[in-house]
Amino acid sequence: MYTINRTTATTEMEVTSIRLERELKEKLKDLAGNQGYQALIRDVLWNYVQQKSGDYQPQFSRTDIRASVDAIAQQEERCVITGEVIRPREAMLLGLTIDGDMVPLSRGSL
């Protein structure tokens, strides 16, 4: 996952209460590091909203991909380089990023 750079002041945010399992909260804290788990949750939610709404802005470049393997999409995906929709059962690539994450890639993106 990547971090979205947002500059919204906390005074412009609304307070929302959410209940999380203790184990989930601890794992989020571990993953967030210095960023803080609330900022990580906001990033996760913004990523989800952008992907589902069609406002997706690719955040990777070809140089971020270390290796790729052929794959078949099992559900709708979006290429992390071009933003192109990859349909279920369509040939695609899985790219290994410089951070060790596997990300969806369209066949022509590399």
C-alpha positions, 0 to 999 in steps of 0.5 A: 500500500502507498500513502496518499499525501493529504494536507487537510488540517485536523481542525477541518476533519470531523470526529468519527468513532469506530470500533476496532478489535484490539488485535486489529488496532495493534496491527494497524499501529505496527504497520503505521509506524511513525505515520500513526494508525489513524492516518493509515486508516484514512489512507486505506479508506481514501484508496478504497473510495478512489478505486471504487469511484473511478477517481483512481490516480495511479501512484506507481511507475515502471521503475517501482516494479522489480519483477512480474509474473503472468496471472489471470484476474479473479476479480476486477482490478486496476493497473497500478501504473495506468489505472486501466481496469482489468476485468475478471478472467482477463490476462494480467501481470502481478508486479513485485514492487520495490517494497515487496508488495504484489500489485496488479498490472495490465499486460501492456503497462510494462 
